[in-house]
Amino acid sequence: MIIKTCGTTTLLAALPDVLAMAHKYCGYQEPCICFYSRKAFLFPELQSEPHQSWKEETDFMDRVFGKHGQVFTVGDAGSSAWYLYVTGHCDIAKTSITSGNFCDETLEILMSDLDPGVAKGFYCDHGITGSEGGKQVSERTGIQKLYPNAKVDAFQFAPCGYSANGLLEDGYFTIHVTPEPEWSYASFETNIPASHSHGGHQTTSTASPSLIRHVIDIFQPGSFSIILLSSSGDMMNKLANGYQGYERLIHICHSFYHYNLVFEQYEKSSKQ
């Protein structure tokens, strides 16, 4: 199960009910593994319990799962930090992810300081909001070309803001955009193999340099982070050594519960 949200939604408060339903209707006693991640909040003071601090969140999850999870803080401290909480049963997780040819993999691209001209495209200037406005934005910005065969529900908010949720076979992708110049931000996440994207990349991985480049070119951020989480051990060949016009500031690798994590942080080069 994947739950993704934004704003001040109290996502973790749903955990007890989700676990209870999984037990009642599916017979699951407990999850073999659980990941919870987020970027540092822009306005932490506006969050509600249990999201008012990272410690409050991790303490809450420890109580729900009845055990201490592994906690990671990656990237620069402050607004660029990325947080990850992992808990589960190592032996069960290993059996689940190493059986057959199954590969559990998720790619995230978190982008800040969007190009002002690009950000304007996510304002409701023509009075068309909702799904119709979202469809127009998807076509105008090139987002539709990322996965042209996906079933997409896109939404244009008033006065600004955009979200898109797409399904393709067993995979998904999701995009959220906050275009205000003071805190412009866009996020992209997918578990769809890159072979389904516009370039037809021959790979089972979600990540490919050209797919990541396409996303970056759409939003033209001043800085961005790439997070690749995979049950596959072959991680280094899935990301580029760099992206033209940007300088890599951070490259970090972690391993846990038979998963591998790569975190990279980039900033627009001053040499342009």
LUMVOZA-920190 format. One line per field, with one value per residue (C-alpha): residue in one letter; x, y, z. Coordinates in steps of 0.2 Angstrom, whole numbers. Example, Ala and Ser with C-alpha at 12.3 -4.5 7.8 and 13.67 -1.06 7.14 Angstrom:
vokol (a  s)
xx (62  68)
yy (-22  -5)
zz (39  36)
***
This chain:
vokol (m  i  i  k  t  c  g  t  t  t  l  l  a  a  l  p  d  v  l  a  m  a  h  k  y  c  g  y  q  e  p  c  i  c  f  y  s  r  k  a  f  l  f  p  e  l  q  s  e  p  h  q  s  w  k  e  e  t  d  f  m  d  r  v  f  g  k  h  g  q  v  f  t  v  g  d  a  g  s  s  a  w  y  l  y  v  t  g  h  c  d  i  a  k  t  s  i  t  s  g  n  f  c  d  e  t  l  e  i  l  m  s  d  l  d  p  g  v  a  k  g  f  y  c  d  h  g  i  t  g  s  e  g  g  k  q  v  s  e  r  t  g  i  q  k  l  y  p  n  a  k  v  d  a  f  q  f  a  p  c  g  y  s  a  n  g  l  l  e  d  g  y  f  t  i  h  v  t  p  e  p  e  w  s  y  a  s  f  e  t  n  i  p  a  s  h  s  h  g  g  h  q  t  t  s  t  a  s  p  s  l  i  r  h  v  i  d  i  f  q  p  g  s  f  s  i  i  l  l  s  s  s  g  d  m  m  n  k  l  a  n  g  y  q  g  y  e  r  l  i  h  i  c  h  s  f  y  h  y  n  l  v  f  e  q  y  e  k  s  s  k  q)
xx (0  6  -1  5  -1  4  0  -6  -15  -11  -6  1  -15  -22  -10  -19  -35  -25  -16  -33  -41  -27  -29  -48  -50  -33  -28  -11  -4  8  18  34  42  36  44  39  48  47  56  58  42  42  30  32  23  7  7  -5  -1  8  17  24  42  52  54  35  32  45  39  21  26  36  21  10  22  27  46  59  62  78  79  89  91  100  106  109  101  86  75  85  84  76  69  66  59  60  53  49  55  71  69  51  56  71  59  46  58  71  58  57  61  52  60  53  59  54  61  59  64  62  64  65  67  58  61  49  43  40  31  19  12  5  -6  -24  -23  -38  -50  -50  -48  -51  -48  -50  -37  -26  -27  -22  -7  -1  -1  6  21  25  21  9  24  32  20  9  0  -4  -22  -19  -30  -23  -30  -27  -30  -35  -27  -12  -5  -6  -6  -6  -9  -6  -8  1  -1  5  14  10  17  13  17  14  18  18  23  23  40  44  44  42  43  39  39  39  38  36  38  35  49  58  55  37  42  43  60  57  72  76  77  67  72  62  77  86  96  85  69  77  83  66  58  72  69  50  53  70  74  88  91  85  87  86  81  81  75  77  78  90  108  113  111  126  121  104  109  120  137  129  117  123  120  120  134  132  134  129  130  125  121  112  107  94  81  88  85  97  95  104  102  109  108  111  112  112  130  137  147  133)
yy (0  18  33  50  67  85  101  99  82  71  56  46  47  35  21  12  11  5  -9  -14  -15  -25  -37  -38  -39  -47  -57  -48  -48  -35  -27  -35  -17  1  17  34  49  67  83  96  106  124  129  116  128  125  106  97  82  70  80  95  88  73  66  67  58  44  42  40  27  17  16  11  -3  -8  -6  6  10  15  34  43  62  65  81  98  102  114  116  104  90  73  62  43  31  12  -2  -20  -38  -41  -60  -58  -43  -53  -67  -55  -45  -58  -71  -72  -57  -45  -28  -15  2  20  36  53  70  85  102  119  137  134  145  160  158  139  143  155  140  133  148  149  164  159  154  136  125  107  93  102  115  101  93  109  112  94  97  114  110  93  83  73  67  58  44  46  30  32  36  53  63  80  95  114  123  141  153  142  125  108  90  74  56  43  24  13  -6  -10  7  25  42  58  76  91  109  124  139  154  163  164  145  137  118  103  84  69  51  35  16  14  7  20  9  15  33  44  38  20  16  -2  -5  -12  2  17  28  33  49  54  52  62  75  77  80  93  102  104  113  120  121  130  115  97  80  63  48  31  17  -1  -19  -22  -21  -14  5  14  11  18  37  48  55  72  83  97  114  108  104  88  93  77  58  46  27  17  -1  -8  -22  -28  -12  1  20  33  51  65  83  96  115  125  129  146  143  145)
zz (0  -4  4  -2  3  5  15  33  30  46  36  51  60  48  52  66  55  40  49  57  40  33  47  46  28  21  36  38  55  53  38  33  30  31  24  29  21  19  15  28  31  24  38  52  64  54  55  67  78  76  62  73  73  67  84  87  71  74  92  86  73  86  97  82  77  94  90  87  69  60  57  44  41  24  16  22  39  38  23  12  23  19  33  32  45  41  52  49  50  41  37  31  20  13  8  0  -10  -16  -22  -41  -52  -41  -39  -28  -33  -31  -39  -31  -38  -26  -34  -26  -33  -49  -64  -63  -81  -78  -62  -70  -80  -64  -60  -64  -76  -88  -75  -79  -64  -58  -70  -86  -80  -75  -92  -100  -89  -92  -111  -110  -99  -107  -91  -102  -112  -97  -98  -113  -111  -92  -85  -77  -65  -65  -56  -57  -41  -39  -38  -41  -38  -48  -44  -55  -51  -65  -66  -79  -77  -60  -57  -53  -54  -44  -46  -34  -38  -27  -39  -27  -30  -11  -9  -26  -26  -36  -32  -44  -38  -48  -48  -66  -76  -87  -102  -102  -102  -118  -123  -123  -112  -112  -93  -79  -67  -63  -65  -81  -84  -99  -89  -74  -86  -94  -77  -73  -89  -86  -70  -72  -53  -44  -34  -33  -24  -32  -20  -27  -16  -23  -18  -32  -28  -45  -41  -48  -66  -64  -61  -71  -65  -66  -75  -87  -79  -61  -48  -37  -19  -10  -15  -1  -1  13  15  26  27  10  2  -5  -5  -15  -11  -22  -21  -35  -36  -52  -57  -55  -71  -83)
***
